[in-house]
Amino acid sequence: MIVNGEQMNFESDLTVDGLLDELDLVSDRVVVEINMDIVDKNQYASRILDQRDTIEIVGFVGGG
């Protein structure tokens, strides 16, 4: 799969939550887009990724 423009390989049956864990990202601080569709945070635990998916993960940074 491609994650933020980089080819990556992970185990099968990896969920969005699992991917975020692998990348040490906190789900409350990111938005995940799979194949140009934003995934609802309620689906992170159940949405299984495919090796052909293109994933973009956008993180939020506070400032002021």
PDB file of N, CA, C, O and CB in Angstrom:
ATOM      1  N   MET A   1       0.841  -1.176   0.000  1.00  0.00           N
ATOM      2  CA  MET A   1       0.000   0.000   0.000  1.00  0.00           C
ATOM      3  C   MET A   1       0.883   1.234   0.000  1.00  0.00           C
ATOM      4  O   MET A   1       2.060   1.176   0.356  1.00  0.00           O
ATOM      5  CB  MET A   1      -0.955   0.001   1.210  1.00  0.00           C
ATOM      6  N   ILE A   2       0.305   2.332  -0.399  1.00  0.00           N
ATOM      7  CA  ILE A   2       1.034   3.588  -0.410  1.00  0.00           C
ATOM      8  C   ILE A   2       0.479   4.457   0.713  1.00  0.00           C
ATOM      9  O   ILE A   2      -0.718   4.739   0.762  1.00  0.00           O
ATOM     10  CB  ILE A   2       0.920   4.305  -1.799  1.00  0.00           C
ATOM     11  N   VAL A   3       1.361   4.875   1.610  1.00  0.00           N
ATOM     12  CA  VAL A   3       0.976   5.710   2.744  1.00  0.00           C
ATOM     13  C   VAL A   3       1.738   7.025   2.645  1.00  0.00           C
ATOM     14  O   VAL A   3       2.965   7.056   2.732  1.00  0.00           O
ATOM     15  CB  VAL A   3       1.262   4.992   4.109  1.00  0.00           C
ATOM     16  N   ASN A   4       0.995   8.101   2.461  1.00  0.00           N
ATOM     17  CA  ASN A   4       1.591   9.440   2.314  1.00  0.00           C
ATOM     18  C   ASN A   4       2.710   9.436   1.271  1.00  0.00           C
ATOM     19  O   ASN A   4       3.781  10.008   1.477  1.00  0.00           O
ATOM     20  CB  ASN A   4       2.139   9.936   3.669  1.00  0.00           C
ATOM     21  N   GLY A   5       2.430   8.777   0.150  1.00  0.00           N
ATOM     22  CA  GLY A   5       3.350   8.771  -0.972  1.00  0.00           C
ATOM     23  C   GLY A   5       4.478   7.756  -0.892  1.00  0.00           C
ATOM     24  O   GLY A   5       5.311   7.697  -1.796  1.00  0.00           O
ATOM     25  N   GLU A   6       4.526   6.953   0.167  1.00  0.00           N
ATOM     26  CA  GLU A   6       5.605   5.979   0.355  1.00  0.00           C
ATOM     27  C   GLU A   6       5.051   4.559   0.319  1.00  0.00           C
ATOM     28  O   GLU A   6       4.070   4.255   0.997  1.00  0.00           O
ATOM     29  CB  GLU A   6       6.342   6.231   1.688  1.00  0.00           C
ATOM     30  N   GLN A   7       5.677   3.693  -0.471  1.00  0.00           N
ATOM     31  CA  GLN A   7       5.267   2.290  -0.541  1.00  0.00           C
ATOM     32  C   GLN A   7       5.589   1.611   0.785  1.00  0.00           C
ATOM     33  O   GLN A   7       6.716   1.694   1.274  1.00  0.00           O
ATOM     34  CB  GLN A   7       5.972   1.557  -1.723  1.00  0.00           C
ATOM     35  N   MET A   8       4.586   0.933   1.370  1.00  0.00           N
ATOM     36  CA  MET A   8       4.769   0.214   2.634  1.00  0.00           C
ATOM     37  C   MET A   8       4.085  -1.131   2.546  1.00  0.00           C
ATOM     38  O   MET A   8       3.083  -1.282   1.846  1.00  0.00           O
ATOM     39  CB  MET A   8       4.215   1.028   3.832  1.00  0.00           C
ATOM     40  N   ASN A   9       4.621  -2.105   3.251  1.00  0.00           N
ATOM     41  CA  ASN A   9       4.020  -3.429   3.314  1.00  0.00           C
ATOM     42  C   ASN A   9       3.731  -3.778   4.761  1.00  0.00           C
ATOM     43  O   ASN A   9       4.588  -3.643   5.635  1.00  0.00           O
ATOM     44  CB  ASN A   9       4.938  -4.490   2.667  1.00  0.00           C
ATOM     45  N   PHE A  10       2.511  -4.228   4.998  1.00  0.00           N
ATOM     46  CA  PHE A  10       2.085  -4.612   6.337  1.00  0.00           C
ATOM     47  C   PHE A  10       1.380  -5.950   6.257  1.00  0.00           C
ATOM     48  O   PHE A  10       1.069  -6.443   5.172  1.00  0.00           O
ATOM     49  CB  PHE A  10       1.162  -3.537   6.966  1.00  0.00           C
ATOM     50  N   GLU A  11       1.133  -6.531   7.419  1.00  0.00           N
ATOM     51  CA  GLU A  11       0.414  -7.802   7.496  1.00  0.00           C
ATOM     52  C   GLU A  11      -0.989  -7.663   6.918  1.00  0.00           C
ATOM     53  O   GLU A  11      -1.521  -6.558   6.811  1.00  0.00           O
ATOM     54  CB  GLU A  11       0.342  -8.294   8.951  1.00  0.00           C
ATOM     55  N   SER A  12      -1.575  -8.782   6.553  1.00  0.00           N
ATOM     56  CA  SER A  12      -2.946  -8.752   6.060  1.00  0.00           C
ATOM     57  C   SER A  12      -3.901  -8.491   7.223  1.00  0.00           C
ATOM     58  O   SER A  12      -3.535  -8.657   8.387  1.00  0.00           O
ATOM     59  CB  SER A  12      -3.304 -10.079   5.343  1.00  0.00           C
ATOM     60  N   ASP A  13      -5.105  -8.089   6.903  1.00  0.00           N
ATOM     61  CA  ASP A  13      -6.147  -7.777   7.891  1.00  0.00           C
ATOM     62  C   ASP A  13      -5.755  -6.629   8.812  1.00  0.00           C
ATOM     63  O   ASP A  13      -6.185  -6.585   9.964  1.00  0.00           O
ATOM     64  CB  ASP A  13      -6.457  -9.004   8.723  1.00  0.00           C
ATOM     65  N   LEU A  14      -4.950  -5.710   8.316  1.00  0.00           N
ATOM     66  CA  LEU A  14      -4.572  -4.531   9.081  1.00  0.00           C
ATOM     67  C   LEU A  14      -5.706  -3.510   8.997  1.00  0.00           C
ATOM     68  O   LEU A  14      -6.189  -3.196   7.910  1.00  0.00           O
ATOM     69  CB  LEU A  14      -3.233  -3.927   8.557  1.00  0.00           C
ATOM     70  N   THR A  15      -6.120  -2.999  10.145  1.00  0.00           N
ATOM     71  CA  THR A  15      -7.159  -1.971  10.177  1.00  0.00           C
ATOM     72  C   THR A  15      -6.511  -0.594  10.189  1.00  0.00           C
ATOM     73  O   THR A  15      -5.294  -0.469  10.323  1.00  0.00           O
ATOM     74  CB  THR A  15      -8.081  -2.151  11.409  1.00  0.00           C
ATOM     75  N   VAL A  16      -7.334   0.432  10.049  1.00  0.00           N
ATOM     76  CA  VAL A  16      -6.829   1.800  10.145  1.00  0.00           C
ATOM     77  C   VAL A  16      -6.194   2.012  11.515  1.00  0.00           C
ATOM     78  O   VAL A  16      -5.103   2.576  11.609  1.00  0.00           O
ATOM     79  CB  VAL A  16      -7.967   2.830   9.902  1.00  0.00           C
ATOM     80  N   ASP A  17      -6.861   1.570  12.574  1.00  0.00           N
ATOM     81  CA  ASP A  17      -6.281   1.674  13.925  1.00  0.00           C
ATOM     82  C   ASP A  17      -4.930   0.976  14.001  1.00  0.00           C
ATOM     83  O   ASP A  17      -3.988   1.501  14.596  1.00  0.00           O
ATOM     84  CB  ASP A  17      -7.236   1.072  14.969  1.00  0.00           C
ATOM     85  N   GLY A  18      -4.836  -0.202  13.402  1.00  0.00           N
ATOM     86  CA  GLY A  18      -3.580  -0.944  13.403  1.00  0.00           C
ATOM     87  C   GLY A  18      -2.475  -0.196  12.669  1.00  0.00           C
ATOM     88  O   GLY A  18      -1.327  -0.178  13.113  1.00  0.00           O
ATOM     89  N   LEU A  19      -2.824   0.419  11.548  1.00  0.00           N
ATOM     90  CA  LEU A  19      -1.851   1.209  10.793  1.00  0.00           C
ATOM     91  C   LEU A  19      -1.371   2.390  11.621  1.00  0.00           C
ATOM     92  O   LEU A  19      -0.174   2.668  11.676  1.00  0.00           O
ATOM     93  CB  LEU A  19      -2.458   1.699   9.469  1.00  0.00           C
ATOM     94  N   LEU A  20      -2.294   3.079  12.260  1.00  0.00           N
ATOM     95  CA  LEU A  20      -1.911   4.222  13.088  1.00  0.00           C
ATOM     96  C   LEU A  20      -0.999   3.780  14.230  1.00  0.00           C
ATOM     97  O   LEU A  20      -0.048   4.482  14.575  1.00  0.00           O
ATOM     98  CB  LEU A  20      -3.162   4.924  13.648  1.00  0.00           C
ATOM     99  N   ASP A  21      -1.288   2.618  14.816  1.00  0.00           N
ATOM    100  CA  ASP A  21      -0.413   2.075  15.869  1.00  0.00           C
ATOM    101  C   ASP A  21       0.977   1.789  15.315  1.00  0.00           C
ATOM    102  O   ASP A  21       1.981   2.123  15.944  1.00  0.00           O
ATOM    103  CB  ASP A  21      -1.019   0.787  16.473  1.00  0.00           C
ATOM    104  N   GLU A  22       1.036   1.168  14.136  1.00  0.00           N
ATOM    105  CA  GLU A  22       2.329   0.852  13.509  1.00  0.00           C
ATOM    106  C   GLU A  22       3.149   2.120  13.261  1.00  0.00           C
ATOM    107  O   GLU A  22       4.377   2.103  13.349  1.00  0.00           O
ATOM    108  CB  GLU A  22       2.111   0.100  12.180  1.00  0.00           C
ATOM    109  N   LEU A  23       2.458   3.214  12.951  1.00  0.00           N
ATOM    110  CA  LEU A  23       3.131   4.466  12.637  1.00  0.00           C
ATOM    111  C   LEU A  23       3.277   5.381  13.857  1.00  0.00           C
ATOM    112  O   LEU A  23       3.757   6.508  13.739  1.00  0.00           O
ATOM    113  CB  LEU A  23       2.375   5.189  11.547  1.00  0.00           C
ATOM    114  N   ASP A  24       2.862   4.890  15.026  1.00  0.00           N
ATOM    115  CA  ASP A  24       2.918   5.660  16.285  1.00  0.00           C
ATOM    116  C   ASP A  24       2.165   6.982  16.181  1.00  0.00           C
ATOM    117  O   ASP A  24       2.658   8.027  16.606  1.00  0.00           O
ATOM    118  CB  ASP A  24       4.373   5.932  16.676  1.00  0.00           C
ATOM    119  N   LEU A  25       0.967   6.919  15.612  1.00  0.00           N
ATOM    120  CA  LEU A  25       0.114   8.104  15.480  1.00  0.00           C
ATOM    121  C   LEU A  25      -1.122   7.945  16.353  1.00  0.00           C
ATOM    122  O   LEU A  25      -1.617   6.834  16.545  1.00  0.00           O
ATOM    123  CB  LEU A  25      -0.293   8.335  14.000  1.00  0.00           C
ATOM    124  N   VAL A  26      -1.615   9.057  16.879  1.00  0.00           N
ATOM    125  CA  VAL A  26      -2.804   9.067  17.734  1.00  0.00           C
ATOM    126  C   VAL A  26      -4.013   9.387  16.861  1.00  0.00           C
ATOM    127  O   VAL A  26      -4.033  10.403  16.167  1.00  0.00           O
ATOM    128  CB  VAL A  26      -2.660  10.107  18.907  1.00  0.00           C
ATOM    129  N   SER A  27      -5.016   8.519  16.899  1.00  0.00           N
ATOM    130  CA  SER A  27      -6.171   8.666  16.007  1.00  0.00           C
ATOM    131  C   SER A  27      -6.939   9.964  16.226  1.00  0.00           C
ATOM    132  O   SER A  27      -7.582  10.458  15.300  1.00  0.00           O
ATOM    133  CB  SER A  27      -7.106   7.501  16.189  1.00  0.00           C
ATOM    134  N   ASP A  28      -6.886  10.521  17.424  1.00  0.00           N
ATOM    135  CA  ASP A  28      -7.603  11.762  17.701  1.00  0.00           C
ATOM    136  C   ASP A  28      -6.960  12.977  17.042  1.00  0.00           C
ATOM    137  O   ASP A  28      -7.566  14.046  16.972  1.00  0.00           O
ATOM    138  CB  ASP A  28      -7.686  11.982  19.188  1.00  0.00           C
ATOM    139  N   ARG A  29      -5.732  12.811  16.561  1.00  0.00           N
ATOM    140  CA  ARG A  29      -4.995  13.947  16.011  1.00  0.00           C
ATOM    141  C   ARG A  29      -4.765  13.851  14.505  1.00  0.00           C
ATOM    142  O   ARG A  29      -3.990  14.624  13.941  1.00  0.00           O
ATOM    143  CB  ARG A  29      -3.672  14.072  16.707  1.00  0.00           C
ATOM    144  N   VAL A  30      -5.441  12.897  13.852  1.00  0.00           N
ATOM    145  CA  VAL A  30      -5.254  12.738  12.408  1.00  0.00           C
ATOM    146  C   VAL A  30      -6.586  12.531  11.693  1.00  0.00           C
ATOM    147  O   VAL A  30      -7.599  12.183  12.301  1.00  0.00           O
ATOM    148  CB  VAL A  30      -4.320  11.561  12.120  1.00  0.00           C
ATOM    149  N   VAL A  31      -6.549  12.755  10.402  1.00  0.00           N
ATOM    150  CA  VAL A  31      -7.641  12.391   9.502  1.00  0.00           C
ATOM    151  C   VAL A  31      -7.042  11.417   8.502  1.00  0.00           C
ATOM    152  O   VAL A  31      -5.945  11.642   7.990  1.00  0.00           O
ATOM    153  CB  VAL A  31      -8.286  13.660   8.785  1.00  0.00           C
ATOM    154  N   VAL A  32      -7.759  10.337   8.224  1.00  0.00           N
ATOM    155  CA  VAL A  32      -7.268   9.313   7.305  1.00  0.00           C
ATOM    156  C   VAL A  32      -8.148   9.295   6.067  1.00  0.00           C
ATOM    157  O   VAL A  32      -9.375   9.256   6.149  1.00  0.00           O
ATOM    158  CB  VAL A  32      -7.241   7.916   7.983  1.00  0.00           C
ATOM    159  N   GLU A  33      -7.486   9.323   4.923  1.00  0.00           N
ATOM    160  CA  GLU A  33      -8.167   9.253   3.626  1.00  0.00           C
ATOM    161  C   GLU A  33      -7.670   7.993   2.926  1.00  0.00           C
ATOM    162  O   GLU A  33      -6.465   7.771   2.808  1.00  0.00           O
ATOM    163  CB  GLU A  33      -7.899  10.548   2.746  1.00  0.00           C
ATOM    164  N   ILE A  34      -8.606   7.175   2.465  1.00  0.00           N
ATOM    165  CA  ILE A  34      -8.255   5.962   1.738  1.00  0.00           C
ATOM    166  C   ILE A  34      -8.859   6.056   0.350  1.00  0.00           C
ATOM    167  O   ILE A  34     -10.074   6.184   0.200  1.00  0.00           O
ATOM    168  CB  ILE A  34      -8.749   4.682   2.483  1.00  0.00           C
ATOM    169  N   ASN A  35      -8.015   5.991  -0.653  1.00  0.00           N
ATOM    170  CA  ASN A  35      -8.448   6.073  -2.046  1.00  0.00           C
ATOM    171  C   ASN A  35      -9.344   7.283  -2.279  1.00  0.00           C
ATOM    172  O   ASN A  35     -10.379   7.197  -2.940  1.00  0.00           O
ATOM    173  CB  ASN A  35      -9.181   4.797  -2.449  1.00  0.00           C
ATOM    174  N   MET A  36      -8.918   8.410  -1.719  1.00  0.00           N
ATOM    175  CA  MET A  36      -9.565   9.711  -1.879  1.00  0.00           C
ATOM    176  C   MET A  36     -10.890   9.854  -1.138  1.00  0.00           C
ATOM    177  O   MET A  36     -11.642  10.790  -1.407  1.00  0.00           O
ATOM    178  CB  MET A  36      -9.792   9.970  -3.322  1.00  0.00           C
ATOM    179  N   ASP A  37     -11.193   8.945  -0.208  1.00  0.00           N
ATOM    180  CA  ASP A  37     -12.394   9.035   0.627  1.00  0.00           C
ATOM    181  C   ASP A  37     -11.970   9.141   2.089  1.00  0.00           C
ATOM    182  O   ASP A  37     -11.191   8.322   2.577  1.00  0.00           O
ATOM    183  CB  ASP A  37     -13.330   7.799   0.406  1.00  0.00           C
ATOM    184  N   ILE A  38     -12.484  10.149   2.782  1.00  0.00           N
ATOM    185  CA  ILE A  38     -12.183  10.308   4.205  1.00  0.00           C
ATOM    186  C   ILE A  38     -12.910   9.224   4.991  1.00  0.00           C
ATOM    187  O   ILE A  38     -14.097   8.974   4.781  1.00  0.00           O
ATOM    188  CB  ILE A  38     -12.592  11.724   4.711  1.00  0.00           C
ATOM    189  N   VAL A  39     -12.182   8.589   5.893  1.00  0.00           N
ATOM    190  CA  VAL A  39     -12.747   7.512   6.715  1.00  0.00           C
ATOM    191  C   VAL A  39     -13.239   8.106   8.024  1.00  0.00           C
ATOM    192  O   VAL A  39     -12.516   8.848   8.689  1.00  0.00           O
ATOM    193  CB  VAL A  39     -11.697   6.385   6.979  1.00  0.00           C
ATOM    194  N   ASP A  40     -14.468   7.777   8.390  1.00  0.00           N
ATOM    195  CA  ASP A  40     -15.033   8.215   9.662  1.00  0.00           C
ATOM    196  C   ASP A  40     -14.263   7.563  10.804  1.00  0.00           C
ATOM    197  O   ASP A  40     -13.964   6.370  10.746  1.00  0.00           O
ATOM    198  CB  ASP A  40     -16.545   7.868   9.749  1.00  0.00           C
ATOM    199  N   LYS A  41     -13.943   8.319  11.825  1.00  0.00           N
ATOM    200  CA  LYS A  41     -13.175   7.795  12.959  1.00  0.00           C
ATOM    201  C   LYS A  41     -13.854   6.581  13.599  1.00  0.00           C
ATOM    202  O   LYS A  41     -13.176   5.722  14.163  1.00  0.00           O
ATOM    203  CB  LYS A  41     -12.979   8.888  14.007  1.00  0.00           C
ATOM    204  N   ASN A  42     -15.173   6.503  13.516  1.00  0.00           N
ATOM    205  CA  ASN A  42     -15.898   5.357  14.073  1.00  0.00           C
ATOM    206  C   ASN A  42     -15.592   4.064  13.319  1.00  0.00           C
ATOM    207  O   ASN A  42     -15.873   2.976  13.821  1.00  0.00           O
ATOM    208  CB  ASN A  42     -17.399   5.623  14.046  1.00  0.00           C
ATOM    209  N   GLN A  43     -15.018   4.172  12.122  1.00  0.00           N
ATOM    210  CA  GLN A  43     -14.713   2.995  11.305  1.00  0.00           C
ATOM    211  C   GLN A  43     -13.241   2.582  11.385  1.00  0.00           C
ATOM    212  O   GLN A  43     -12.855   1.592  10.764  1.00  0.00           O
ATOM    213  CB  GLN A  43     -15.083   3.263   9.861  1.00  0.00           C
ATOM    214  N   TYR A  44     -12.416   3.310  12.128  1.00  0.00           N
ATOM    215  CA  TYR A  44     -10.983   3.015  12.189  1.00  0.00           C
ATOM    216  C   TYR A  44     -10.711   1.591  12.678  1.00  0.00           C
ATOM    217  O   TYR A  44      -9.795   0.938  12.179  1.00  0.00           O
ATOM    218  CB  TYR A  44     -10.283   4.017  13.101  1.00  0.00           C
ATOM    219  N   ALA A  45     -11.484   1.104  13.636  1.00  0.00           N
ATOM    220  CA  ALA A  45     -11.242  -0.229  14.198  1.00  0.00           C
ATOM    221  C   ALA A  45     -11.718  -1.343  13.277  1.00  0.00           C
ATOM    222  O   ALA A  45     -11.227  -2.468  13.374  1.00  0.00           O
ATOM    223  CB  ALA A  45     -11.926  -0.357  15.541  1.00  0.00           C
ATOM    224  N   SER A  46     -12.661  -1.057  12.390  1.00  0.00           N
ATOM    225  CA  SER A  46     -13.235  -2.107  11.552  1.00  0.00           C
ATOM    226  C   SER A  46     -12.822  -2.032  10.081  1.00  0.00           C
ATOM    227  O   SER A  46     -12.960  -3.017   9.355  1.00  0.00           O
ATOM    228  CB  SER A  46     -14.722  -2.051  11.645  1.00  0.00           C
ATOM    229  N   ARG A  47     -12.325  -0.895   9.635  1.00  0.00           N
ATOM    230  CA  ARG A  47     -11.958  -0.731   8.216  1.00  0.00           C
ATOM    231  C   ARG A  47     -10.640  -1.444   7.941  1.00  0.00           C
ATOM    232  O   ARG A  47      -9.582  -1.008   8.394  1.00  0.00           O
ATOM    233  CB  ARG A  47     -11.847   0.779   7.836  1.00  0.00           C
ATOM    234  N   ILE A  48     -10.713  -2.545   7.193  1.00  0.00           N
ATOM    235  CA  ILE A  48      -9.533  -3.329   6.868  1.00  0.00           C
ATOM    236  C   ILE A  48      -8.898  -2.770   5.599  1.00  0.00           C
ATOM    237  O   ILE A  48      -9.582  -2.494   4.613  1.00  0.00           O
ATOM    238  CB  ILE A  48      -9.892  -4.829   6.696  1.00  0.00           C
ATOM    239  N   LEU A  49      -7.597  -2.612   5.643  1.00  0.00           N
ATOM    240  CA  LEU A  49      -6.856  -2.043   4.523  1.00  0.00           C
ATOM    241  C   LEU A  49      -6.450  -3.129   3.538  1.00  0.00           C
ATOM    242  O   LEU A  49      -6.264  -4.291   3.899  1.00  0.00           O
ATOM    243  CB  LEU A  49      -5.621  -1.293   5.021  1.00  0.00           C
ATOM    244  N   ASP A  50      -6.320  -2.714   2.285  1.00  0.00           N
ATOM    245  CA  ASP A  50      -5.907  -3.596   1.209  1.00  0.00           C
ATOM    246  C   ASP A  50      -4.532  -3.137   0.723  1.00  0.00           C
ATOM    247  O   ASP A  50      -4.240  -1.941   0.740  1.00  0.00           O
ATOM    248  CB  ASP A  50      -6.953  -3.602   0.044  1.00  0.00           C
ATOM    249  N   GLN A  51      -3.697  -4.063   0.296  1.00  0.00           N
ATOM    250  CA  GLN A  51      -2.367  -3.705  -0.182  1.00  0.00           C
ATOM    251  C   GLN A  51      -2.413  -2.761  -1.386  1.00  0.00           C
ATOM    252  O   GLN A  51      -1.418  -2.103  -1.689  1.00  0.00           O
ATOM    253  CB  GLN A  51      -1.599  -4.958  -0.544  1.00  0.00           C
ATOM    254  N   ARG A  52      -3.552  -2.687  -2.073  1.00  0.00           N
ATOM    255  CA  ARG A  52      -3.685  -1.795  -3.232  1.00  0.00           C
ATOM    256  C   ARG A  52      -4.177  -0.404  -2.856  1.00  0.00           C
ATOM    257  O   ARG A  52      -4.309   0.457  -3.725  1.00  0.00           O
ATOM    258  CB  ARG A  52      -4.629  -2.402  -4.243  1.00  0.00           C
ATOM    259  N   ASP A  53      -4.453  -0.168  -1.563  1.00  0.00           N
ATOM    260  CA  ASP A  53      -4.973   1.129  -1.124  1.00  0.00           C
ATOM    261  C   ASP A  53      -3.913   2.223  -1.182  1.00  0.00           C
ATOM    262  O   ASP A  53      -2.721   1.978  -0.995  1.00  0.00           O
ATOM    263  CB  ASP A  53      -5.519   1.020   0.288  1.00  0.00           C
ATOM    264  N   THR A  54      -4.386   3.427  -1.444  1.00  0.00           N
ATOM    265  CA  THR A  54      -3.557   4.623  -1.331  1.00  0.00           C
ATOM    266  C   THR A  54      -4.107   5.411  -0.154  1.00  0.00           C
ATOM    267  O   THR A  54      -5.274   5.801  -0.149  1.00  0.00           O
ATOM    268  CB  THR A  54      -3.557   5.482  -2.667  1.00  0.00           C
ATOM    269  N   ILE A  55      -3.263   5.642   0.840  1.00  0.00           N
ATOM    270  CA  ILE A  55      -3.697   6.227   2.103  1.00  0.00           C
ATOM    271  C   ILE A  55      -2.955   7.535   2.337  1.00  0.00           C
ATOM    272  O   ILE A  55      -1.739   7.623   2.171  1.00  0.00           O
ATOM    273  CB  ILE A  55      -3.463   5.247   3.277  1.00  0.00           C
ATOM    274  N   GLU A  56      -3.713   8.535   2.723  1.00  0.00           N
ATOM    275  CA  GLU A  56      -3.129   9.809   3.136  1.00  0.00           C
ATOM    276  C   GLU A  56      -3.531  10.036   4.582  1.00  0.00           C
ATOM    277  O   GLU A  56      -4.704   9.918   4.938  1.00  0.00           O
ATOM    278  CB  GLU A  56      -3.599  10.999   2.212  1.00  0.00           C
ATOM    279  N   ILE A  57      -2.557  10.360   5.406  1.00  0.00           N
ATOM    280  CA  ILE A  57      -2.813  10.640   6.816  1.00  0.00           C
ATOM    281  C   ILE A  57      -2.375  12.082   7.067  1.00  0.00           C
ATOM    282  O   ILE A  57      -1.218  12.446   6.860  1.00  0.00           O
ATOM    283  CB  ILE A  57      -2.050   9.622   7.768  1.00  0.00           C
ATOM    284  N   VAL A  58      -3.321  12.881   7.513  1.00  0.00           N
ATOM    285  CA  VAL A  58      -3.051  14.287   7.767  1.00  0.00           C
ATOM    286  C   VAL A  58      -3.147  14.524   9.259  1.00  0.00           C
ATOM    287  O   VAL A  58      -4.164  14.210   9.879  1.00  0.00           O
ATOM    288  CB  VAL A  58      -4.034  15.207   6.989  1.00  0.00           C
ATOM    289  N   GLY A  59      -2.090  15.078   9.841  1.00  0.00           N
ATOM    290  CA  GLY A  59      -2.069  15.355  11.271  1.00  0.00           C
ATOM    291  C   GLY A  59      -2.371  16.825  11.549  1.00  0.00           C
ATOM    292  O   GLY A  59      -2.089  17.708  10.739  1.00  0.00           O
ATOM    293  N   PHE A  60      -2.946  17.050  12.707  1.00  0.00           N
ATOM    294  CA  PHE A  60      -3.256  18.415  13.142  1.00  0.00           C
ATOM    295  C   PHE A  60      -2.207  18.878  14.127  1.00  0.00           C
ATOM    296  O   PHE A  60      -1.798  18.144  15.026  1.00  0.00           O
ATOM    297  CB  PHE A  60      -4.666  18.495  13.775  1.00  0.00           C
ATOM    298  N   VAL A  61      -1.784  20.107  13.937  1.00  0.00           N
ATOM    299  CA  VAL A  61      -0.782  20.703  14.828  1.00  0.00           C
ATOM    300  C   VAL A  61      -1.374  21.977  15.418  1.00  0.00           C
ATOM    301  O   VAL A  61      -1.841  22.851  14.688  1.00  0.00           O
ATOM    302  CB  VAL A  61       0.564  21.004  14.066  1.00  0.00           C
ATOM    303  N   GLY A  62      -1.350  22.072  16.719  1.00  0.00           N
ATOM    304  CA  GLY A  62      -1.860  23.267  17.379  1.00  0.00           C
ATOM    305  C   GLY A  62      -0.837  24.381  17.348  1.00  0.00           C
ATOM    306  O   GLY A  62       0.364  24.143  17.222  1.00  0.00           O
ATOM    307  N   GLY A  63      -1.315  25.561  17.460  1.00  0.00           N
ATOM    308  CA  GLY A  63      -0.411  26.708  17.464  1.00  0.00           C
ATOM    309  C   GLY A  63      -1.185  27.966  17.824  1.00  0.00           C
ATOM    310  O   GLY A  63      -2.391  27.932  18.066  1.00  0.00           O
ATOM    311  N   GLY A  64      -0.493  29.023  17.851  1.00  0.00           N
ATOM    312  CA  GLY A  64      -1.241  30.227  18.151  1.00  0.00           C
ATOM    313  C   GLY A  64      -0.425  31.408  18.377  1.00  0.00           C
ATOM    314  O   GLY A  64      -0.959  32.486  18.639  1.00  0.00           O
TER     315      GLY A  64
END
